[in-house]
Amino acid sequence: MTTRAPTPTPDTPSQAIVLIILGMVFITINDSLIKFLGGNYPLHQLVFCRSFVGIMFSLMILQWEGGFRELKTSTPGLHLARGLLVVVSNMLYFAALAVLPLANAVALFFIAPLLITLFSFVFLGEKVGLFRFGAIVVGFVGVLVMMLASADSEQVGHLPAWVYALPIAAAAAYAAMQVMTRKLGVYSKASALAVYIQAVFLTVSIGFYLVAGDGRFAEGVDNASLIFLLRAWVMPTGNDWWLFLLLGISSGVVGYTLSAAYKLGNAATVSSYEYTAMPMAFLVGWLWFGERLEWPVLLGSGLIAGAGIVVFYRERIKRSPVAPRRAVRRG
């Protein structure tokens, strides 16, 4: 008896756009909470709490979409590898959030779409024309503008170069995951994709707790990002319990909405709407964290966003979506 191969979900772009914008709203909430709570709690504790609540949220949706049988997959290794890459991407990105302004970290991470195109050319041998190569160059110029300007900024202070590299490295890990997804393909329910990712997050955060949860590796460390990674677990107090709950809910919503958006819509169309996270981050950084919007950050962000949108629309014209049926970005 032969088993019929699964078929992709039909494109419904209007639903996909609504879902991706909703996902960007909750990503901004998630990032803001991580940055706010990161002053008192270690990253692996925040990841555990958000993933624990997030996986409960995802499992409830999974029951609505078909039940636990939807978790069955013929490519468990692929899901594990994708999950680990997302974990690495998140860890690096959140470590950057501990010391960089929200707007800077978000804008630098958005080099990811350009890296996806570059990696597709290098590792998959896909054709990339002059327009897209030009867009990649412009995007990297935007990164340099932001990094050089930040180095002289009183708001950021004098930070080592590797701190600015954290969101870029996070983007590279994310891009590698997307290129792998593009090559191998994923046919799963959006809730199942979210459950796989949250499960990997839980496993890694528990392992991190067993190794470094007592904070012994943070002793004598003076770098804010490393302290954020290595400090001891602390029992939440007061209203922080509600913030942890909101963090978990936002993680679950992000995991589902982004997975669903890329299952329902063409990646080249949907991805361009991810850039709505930039003005959201600028606004929250200004209102909540008192961050000033410096013109080099706005210029660099504009170059990165413009280059990314050009890449995606050129991909659409060439009928070569960047990552068909793509899954969670930072959920």
Wavefront OBJ file of the C-alpha trace (Angstrom):
o trace
v 0.000 0.000 0.000
v 1.416 3.372 -0.971
v 0.994 6.555 1.036
v 0.041 9.674 -0.831
v 2.554 12.466 -0.421
v 1.284 15.522 1.488
v 0.357 18.527 -0.567
v 1.214 22.144 0.233
v -1.416 24.464 1.665
v -3.126 26.647 -1.005
v -2.054 30.295 -1.060
v -4.391 32.723 0.736
v -2.339 35.946 0.754
v -4.781 38.202 2.618
v -4.914 35.846 5.607
v -1.145 35.408 5.461
v -0.538 39.183 5.581
v -2.863 39.632 8.571
v -1.088 36.779 10.376
v 2.422 38.087 9.667
v 1.566 41.596 10.890
v -0.009 40.118 14.028
v 3.141 38.055 14.468
v 5.292 41.205 14.223
v 3.190 42.884 16.937
v 3.791 39.975 19.301
v 7.464 39.721 18.339
v 7.828 43.360 19.405
v 6.046 42.569 22.686
v 8.285 39.524 23.160
v 11.511 41.432 22.477
v 10.478 44.291 24.749
v 9.706 41.933 27.624
v 13.003 40.077 27.157
v 14.882 43.379 27.244
v 12.943 44.605 30.291
v 13.151 41.385 32.314
v 16.755 40.753 31.247
v 17.981 43.198 33.873
v 17.005 40.796 36.674
v 16.656 37.301 35.211
v 18.973 35.060 33.150
v 18.235 34.394 29.508
v 17.828 30.626 29.911
v 15.171 31.206 32.594
v 13.249 33.576 30.337
v 13.518 31.092 27.461
v 12.271 28.241 29.659
v 9.279 30.209 30.960
v 8.261 31.576 27.560
v 8.620 28.146 25.959
v 6.730 26.337 28.728
v 3.720 28.637 28.376
v 4.201 28.795 24.606
v 4.128 25.017 24.139
v 0.920 24.786 26.207
v -0.621 27.418 23.923
v 0.617 25.582 20.817
v -0.671 22.202 22.024
v -4.153 23.673 22.515
v -4.147 24.938 18.936
v -2.751 21.578 17.796
v -5.839 19.849 19.193
v -8.002 22.209 17.150
v -5.972 21.547 13.981
v -6.122 17.765 14.167
v -4.699 16.443 17.426
v -1.430 14.825 18.427
v -1.291 12.760 15.224
v -0.209 15.961 13.452
v 3.118 15.744 15.321
v 4.049 12.607 13.403
v 6.779 13.390 10.898
v 9.032 11.488 8.515
v 11.850 14.024 9.022
v 12.525 14.268 12.794
v 16.186 15.098 12.196
v 15.204 18.060 10.035
v 12.906 19.428 12.716
v 15.613 18.962 15.362
v 18.247 20.735 13.246
v 15.853 23.572 12.429
v 14.932 23.891 16.082
v 18.563 24.077 17.184
v 19.301 26.775 14.623
v 16.330 28.808 15.852
v 17.540 28.377 19.447
v 21.036 29.593 18.517
v 19.523 32.519 16.623
v 17.309 33.474 19.574
v 20.051 33.161 22.172
v 22.408 35.411 20.209
v 19.687 37.927 19.433
v 18.412 38.145 23.003
v 21.977 38.522 24.290
v 22.268 41.549 21.996
v 19.011 42.964 23.358
v 20.555 43.083 26.830
v 22.968 45.847 25.806
v 21.884 47.334 22.470
v 18.915 49.656 21.922
v 15.864 47.735 20.719
v 15.813 49.548 17.372
v 19.477 48.763 16.667
v 19.148 45.075 17.488
v 15.984 44.645 15.417
v 17.398 46.511 12.418
v 20.682 44.564 12.445
v 18.783 41.273 12.638
v 16.916 42.187 9.471
v 20.044 41.473 7.456
v 18.673 37.900 7.580
v 16.580 38.110 4.350
v 19.667 39.247 2.451
v 21.727 36.425 3.967
v 19.063 33.931 2.886
v 19.525 35.042 -0.709
v 23.329 34.989 -0.385
v 23.350 31.522 1.220
v 20.964 30.222 -1.448
v 23.469 31.309 -4.078
v 26.502 29.860 -2.248
v 25.069 26.597 -0.915
v 22.186 25.785 -3.249
v 23.644 27.156 -6.473
v 20.568 29.296 -7.159
v 20.820 32.103 -9.664
v 21.007 35.583 -8.183
v 20.956 38.492 -10.620
v 22.579 41.906 -10.428
v 19.528 43.512 -8.812
v 19.621 41.108 -5.882
v 23.402 41.200 -5.533
v 23.177 44.992 -5.552
v 20.489 44.864 -2.861
v 22.709 42.616 -0.713
v 25.566 45.112 -0.994
v 23.247 48.012 -0.067
v 21.988 46.051 2.935
v 25.511 45.437 4.198
v 26.270 49.129 3.750
v 23.290 49.799 6.022
v 24.792 47.435 8.609
v 28.138 49.266 8.461
v 26.427 52.656 8.825
v 24.651 51.483 11.968
v 27.702 49.802 13.496
v 30.043 52.738 12.875
v 27.508 55.251 14.129
v 26.742 53.157 17.220
v 30.436 52.975 18.090
v 30.454 56.783 18.584
v 27.007 57.027 20.138
v 26.704 58.301 23.716
v 23.414 56.424 24.002
v 25.048 53.038 23.379
v 28.489 53.707 24.801
v 31.742 52.048 23.807
v 30.933 48.370 23.366
v 33.195 45.662 21.926
v 32.674 44.869 18.256
v 31.420 41.367 18.993
v 28.332 42.814 20.726
v 27.253 44.409 17.447
v 27.966 41.108 15.717
v 25.487 39.226 17.928
v 22.281 40.156 16.025
v 24.113 39.617 12.724
v 25.232 36.155 13.845
v 21.651 35.503 14.961
v 20.471 36.487 11.484
v 23.025 34.119 9.937
v 21.755 31.184 12.026
v 18.193 32.042 11.041
v 19.142 32.301 7.374
v 20.887 28.912 7.505
v 17.706 27.399 8.931
v 15.620 28.919 6.161
v 17.948 27.713 3.428
v 17.755 24.198 4.881
v 13.961 24.472 4.940
v 13.999 25.619 1.333
v 16.063 22.639 0.226
v 14.246 19.920 2.144
v 10.717 21.338 2.422
v 8.323 21.087 5.370
v 4.726 19.862 5.244
v 3.290 20.172 8.746
v 0.524 22.012 10.549
v 1.532 25.454 11.810
v 0.814 24.377 15.392
v 2.988 21.281 14.975
v 5.872 23.426 13.700
v 5.466 25.665 16.747
v 5.422 22.663 19.110
v 8.644 21.278 17.606
v 10.415 24.615 18.069
v 9.128 25.184 21.613
v 10.160 21.645 22.601
v 13.728 22.291 21.466
v 13.754 25.587 23.384
v 12.600 23.801 26.536
v 15.211 21.075 26.210
v 18.073 23.512 25.656
v 17.005 25.842 28.489
v 16.731 22.920 30.932
v 20.189 21.739 29.893
v 21.523 25.270 30.363
v 19.985 25.377 33.840
v 21.573 22.060 34.848
v 24.996 23.311 33.757
v 24.922 27.006 34.672
v 21.690 27.627 36.585
v 23.466 28.323 39.874
v 25.273 31.321 38.349
v 28.816 30.101 39.063
v 29.973 30.939 35.542
v 28.835 34.556 35.951
v 31.227 35.214 38.832
v 33.828 37.805 37.892
v 32.152 38.554 34.537
v 31.507 42.241 33.799
v 30.039 42.102 30.285
v 26.273 42.658 30.345
v 25.523 40.145 27.567
v 27.519 37.368 29.260
v 25.954 38.139 32.628
v 22.526 37.885 30.982
v 23.464 34.434 29.668
v 25.146 33.093 32.810
v 23.497 34.621 35.902
v 21.644 32.385 38.364
v 17.909 31.662 38.195
v 15.790 33.967 40.352
v 12.233 33.366 41.534
v 9.980 36.001 39.890
v 8.446 38.534 42.255
v 5.402 40.802 42.230
v 4.052 41.750 38.817
v 6.895 39.931 37.096
v 4.790 36.759 37.223
v 2.278 38.424 34.883
v 5.078 39.586 32.600
v 6.402 36.019 32.411
v 2.912 34.820 31.532
v 2.581 37.484 28.836
v 6.028 36.508 27.541
v 4.922 32.904 27.176
v 1.647 33.815 25.481
v 3.444 36.117 23.043
v 5.894 33.317 22.250
v 3.024 30.942 21.486
v 1.251 33.499 19.304
v 4.482 34.260 17.403
v 5.207 30.574 16.838
v 1.752 29.962 15.400
v 1.178 33.147 13.394
v 4.525 33.081 11.594
v 4.288 29.379 10.779
v 0.715 29.840 9.548
v 1.566 32.954 7.531
v 4.297 31.202 5.569
v 2.097 28.168 5.000
v -0.758 30.315 3.655
v 1.132 32.856 1.552
v 3.967 33.222 -0.902
v 7.192 33.879 1.023
v 8.242 36.767 -1.216
v 4.995 38.584 -0.428
v 4.716 37.689 3.245
v 8.356 38.370 4.118
v 8.202 41.998 3.075
v 5.599 42.603 5.789
v 8.081 41.467 8.449
v 9.651 44.908 8.113
v 6.653 46.362 9.952
v 8.545 45.219 13.077
v 11.088 48.016 12.544
v 8.820 51.029 13.198
v 7.194 49.076 16.030
v 10.621 48.562 17.640
v 11.523 52.244 17.147
v 8.272 53.338 18.807
v 8.548 50.939 21.774
v 12.230 51.775 22.269
v 11.380 55.472 22.412
v 8.259 55.201 24.612
v 9.296 52.402 26.989
v 13.098 52.468 27.151
v 13.717 56.159 26.439
v 15.886 55.406 23.389
v 16.586 58.246 20.981
v 16.091 57.704 17.272
v 19.461 58.753 15.855
v 19.648 59.512 12.153
v 22.388 56.899 11.355
v 20.148 54.189 12.796
v 17.229 55.409 10.683
v 19.450 55.601 7.589
v 20.970 52.159 8.141
v 17.557 50.651 8.878
v 16.143 52.201 5.720
v 18.974 50.745 3.613
v 18.529 47.278 5.128
v 14.739 47.301 4.817
v 14.772 48.717 1.301
v 17.339 46.170 0.160
v 15.368 43.321 1.703
v 12.122 44.368 0.060
v 13.881 44.645 -3.325
v 15.251 41.107 -2.887
v 11.865 39.658 -2.024
v 10.055 41.309 -4.922
v 12.764 40.289 -7.361
v 12.352 36.738 -6.009
v 8.630 37.031 -6.646
v 9.153 38.209 -10.220
v 11.573 35.342 -10.827
v 9.069 32.913 -9.280
v 11.668 31.736 -6.768
v 10.322 32.266 -3.247
v 12.984 32.667 -0.598
v 11.737 29.902 1.661
v 8.490 28.186 0.680
v 6.265 27.241 3.597
v 8.721 28.859 5.937
v 8.449 28.427 9.695
v 8.901 30.471 12.840
v 11.456 33.273 12.777
v 12.096 34.168 16.448
v 9.245 32.383 18.141
l 1 2 3 4 5 6 7 8 9 10 11 12 13 14 15 16 17 18 19 20 21 22 23 24 25 26 27 28 29 30 31 32 33 34 35 36 37 38 39 40 41 42 43 44 45 46 47 48 49 50 51 52 53 54 55 56 57 58 59 60 61 62 63 64 65 66 67 68 69 70 71 72 73 74 75 76 77 78 79 80 81 82 83 84 85 86 87 88 89 90 91 92 93 94 95 96 97 98 99 100 101 102 103 104 105 106 107 108 109 110 111 112 113 114 115 116 117 118 119 120 121 122 123 124 125 126 127 128 129 130 131 132 133 134 135 136 137 138 139 140 141 142 143 144 145 146 147 148 149 150 151 152 153 154 155 156 157 158 159 160 161 162 163 164 165 166 167 168 169 170 171 172 173 174 175 176 177 178 179 180 181 182 183 184 185 186 187 188 189 190 191 192 193 194 195 196 197 198 199 200 201 202 203 204 205 206 207 208 209 210 211 212 213 214 215 216 217 218 219 220 221 222 223 224 225 226 227 228 229 230 231 232 233 234 235 236 237 238 239 240 241 242 243 244 245 246 247 248 249 250 251 252 253 254 255 256 257 258 259 260 261 262 263 264 265 266 267 268 269 270 271 272 273 274 275 276 277 278 279 280 281 282 283 284 285 286 287 288 289 290 291 292 293 294 295 296 297 298 299 300 301 302 303 304 305 306 307 308 309 310 311 312 313 314 315 316 317 318 319 320 321 322 323 324 325 326 327 328 329 330 331
